[in-house]
Amino acid sequence: MQAPSLKPSFEDLALPLLDRLFNFACWLTQNHDEAEDLVQESLSKALKGFSSFQPGTNFRAWIYRILRNTFLTSRAGLKSAVTEPLEEGGEAERLATTSTPESILLHRLDQQSLWEALEQLAVPFREILLLREVEEMSYQEISSTLGLPMGTVMSRLARARKALRERLEMRERS
């Protein structure tokens, strides 16, 4: 019987994150096939560089950073990275529902509007919102993943929330 390895394997760390990495890649690329390619390329790069990963540090932030950098250096990433200027902003409001059939339908329409508005955001806004709200990363994890100072993460998140709120308000008016 072999003694268990003290250092977790790449597979032990990466496999539980595959679905979430793919989901994030889908949002970044806006294309299922490109997302599959992006995840595959990112995992390949991560596996090749796994010897440089420091055990005890945040693997999730490390691999998300590889995925993001791979996206940004791809043709799709370069094209969409410069689509919209960043603006100053505030906090987004949460959508609330009750359990009536009418409110469930309204909630579903609200969710659809939210996802459509999120898809329209520039990549820097979309990625920071997804990392915080969907992936539930801490500000520190986002800072590590995106290679940004903590203050930049907080201000960009505020601007992203404002841009999302403005898009939702425009949809509501029309």
C-alpha positions as CSV (number, residue, x, y, z in Angstrom):
1,M,0.0,0.0,0.0
2,Q,1.4,3.4,-1.1
3,A,1.5,6.4,1.3
4,P,-0.9,9.1,0.2
5,S,0.6,12.0,-1.7
6,L,0.8,15.3,0.3
7,K,0.5,17.4,-2.8
8,P,-2.9,17.2,-4.5
9,S,-2.8,16.2,-8.2
10,F,-3.9,18.5,-11.0
11,E,-6.9,16.3,-11.6
12,D,-7.9,16.5,-8.0
13,L,-7.9,20.3,-8.1
14,A,-9.2,20.9,-11.7
15,L,-11.9,18.3,-12.2
16,P,-14.3,19.8,-9.6
17,L,-14.0,23.2,-11.4
18,L,-14.7,22.0,-15.0
19,D,-18.4,22.9,-15.1
20,R,-17.8,26.3,-13.6
21,L,-14.8,27.0,-15.9
22,F,-16.9,26.1,-18.9
23,N,-19.8,28.3,-17.7
24,F,-17.4,31.2,-17.3
25,A,-15.9,30.5,-20.7
26,C,-19.4,30.5,-22.3
27,W,-20.1,33.9,-20.8
28,L,-16.8,35.3,-22.0
29,T,-16.9,33.9,-25.5
30,Q,-20.7,34.0,-26.1
31,N,-20.2,30.8,-28.1
32,H,-20.4,27.2,-27.0
33,D,-17.8,25.8,-29.3
34,E,-15.3,28.6,-28.6
35,A,-15.9,28.1,-24.9
36,E,-15.1,24.4,-25.2
37,D,-11.9,25.3,-27.0
38,L,-11.0,27.9,-24.5
39,V,-11.4,25.5,-21.5
40,Q,-9.4,22.9,-23.3
41,E,-6.6,25.3,-24.1
42,S,-6.6,26.7,-20.6
43,L,-6.5,23.3,-19.0
44,S,-3.6,22.3,-21.2
45,K,-1.7,25.5,-20.2
46,A,-2.5,24.9,-16.6
47,L,-1.4,21.3,-16.7
48,K,1.9,22.3,-18.4
49,G,2.4,25.0,-15.7
50,F,1.2,23.0,-12.7
51,S,4.7,22.6,-11.4
52,S,4.8,26.4,-10.8
53,F,1.5,26.3,-8.8
54,Q,2.3,26.8,-5.1
55,P,0.4,24.3,-2.9
56,G,-1.6,26.1,-0.2
57,T,-2.4,29.0,-2.5
58,N,-5.8,29.5,-4.2
59,F,-6.0,27.0,-7.1
60,R,-9.4,28.3,-8.3
61,A,-8.0,31.9,-8.7
62,W,-4.9,30.5,-10.4
63,I,-6.8,28.5,-13.0
64,Y,-9.4,31.2,-13.6
65,R,-6.6,33.6,-14.3
66,I,-5.2,31.2,-16.9
67,L,-8.6,30.9,-18.5
68,R,-9.1,34.7,-18.6
69,N,-5.6,35.3,-20.0
70,T,-6.1,32.7,-22.6
71,F,-9.4,34.3,-23.6
72,L,-7.9,37.8,-23.7
73,T,-5.0,36.6,-26.0
74,S,-7.5,34.9,-28.3
75,R,-9.0,36.6,-31.3
76,A,-12.4,36.7,-29.7
77,G,-11.0,38.2,-26.5
78,L,-9.0,40.9,-28.1
79,K,-12.0,41.9,-30.2
80,S,-14.4,42.2,-27.2
81,A,-12.0,43.5,-24.6
82,V,-12.2,47.1,-25.9
83,T,-15.9,47.5,-26.6
84,E,-17.1,49.9,-23.9
85,P,-15.6,52.5,-21.7
86,L,-15.7,52.0,-17.9
87,E,-18.0,54.3,-16.0
88,E,-18.4,55.2,-12.3
89,G,-21.3,53.6,-10.5
90,G,-23.2,52.2,-7.5
91,E,-24.9,49.1,-6.3
92,A,-27.4,46.9,-8.2
93,E,-30.7,46.0,-6.6
94,R,-31.8,42.3,-6.1
95,L,-34.9,41.0,-7.8
96,A,-37.5,39.6,-5.4
97,T,-40.4,37.2,-6.2
98,T,-43.3,35.6,-4.5
99,S,-44.9,32.2,-5.2
100,T,-47.9,33.1,-7.4
101,P,-48.0,32.0,-11.0
102,E,-47.9,35.6,-12.1
103,S,-44.9,36.4,-10.0
104,I,-43.0,33.3,-11.2
105,L,-43.6,34.4,-14.8
106,L,-42.5,37.9,-14.0
107,H,-39.4,36.6,-12.3
108,R,-38.5,34.4,-15.3
109,L,-38.9,37.4,-17.6
110,D,-36.7,39.4,-15.2
111,Q,-34.1,36.7,-15.2
112,Q,-34.1,36.6,-19.0
113,S,-33.7,40.4,-19.1
114,L,-30.9,40.2,-16.6
115,W,-29.0,37.6,-18.6
116,E,-29.5,39.5,-21.8
117,A,-28.3,42.8,-20.2
118,L,-25.3,40.9,-18.8
119,E,-24.4,39.6,-22.2
120,Q,-24.4,43.1,-23.6
121,L,-21.8,44.3,-21.1
122,A,-18.2,44.8,-22.1
123,V,-15.9,41.9,-21.1
124,P,-14.3,43.7,-18.1
125,F,-17.7,44.3,-16.6
126,R,-19.2,40.9,-17.4
127,E,-16.2,39.0,-16.1
128,I,-16.0,40.8,-12.8
129,L,-19.8,40.5,-12.2
130,L,-19.7,36.8,-13.0
131,L,-16.7,36.1,-10.8
132,R,-18.3,37.9,-7.8
133,E,-22.0,37.1,-8.2
134,V,-22.1,33.7,-10.0
135,E,-18.7,32.2,-9.0
136,E,-19.0,33.8,-5.5
137,M,-15.3,34.8,-5.4
138,S,-14.1,37.1,-2.7
139,Y,-12.6,40.4,-3.7
140,Q,-9.1,39.0,-2.9
141,E,-9.8,36.0,-5.3
142,I,-11.0,38.3,-8.0
143,S,-7.9,40.5,-7.5
144,S,-5.7,37.5,-7.9
145,T,-7.6,36.1,-10.9
146,L,-7.7,39.4,-12.8
147,G,-4.3,40.7,-11.6
148,L,-5.9,43.9,-10.4
149,P,-5.4,45.8,-7.2
150,M,-8.2,45.3,-4.6
151,G,-9.4,49.0,-5.0
152,T,-9.7,48.5,-8.8
153,V,-11.7,45.3,-8.3
154,M,-14.2,47.2,-6.0
155,S,-14.5,50.2,-8.2
156,R,-14.9,48.2,-11.4
157,L,-17.5,46.0,-9.7
158,A,-19.4,49.1,-8.7
159,R,-19.2,50.4,-12.3
160,A,-20.3,47.1,-13.7
161,R,-23.3,46.9,-11.4
162,K,-24.2,50.5,-12.5
163,A,-23.9,49.6,-16.2
164,L,-26.0,46.5,-15.7
165,R,-28.7,48.5,-13.7
166,E,-28.8,51.1,-16.5
167,R,-29.3,48.5,-19.2
168,L,-32.1,46.9,-17.2
169,E,-33.7,50.3,-16.6
170,M,-33.5,51.0,-20.4
171,R,-35.1,47.6,-21.1
172,E,-37.9,48.3,-18.6
173,R,-38.6,51.7,-20.2
174,S,-38.9,50.3,-23.7
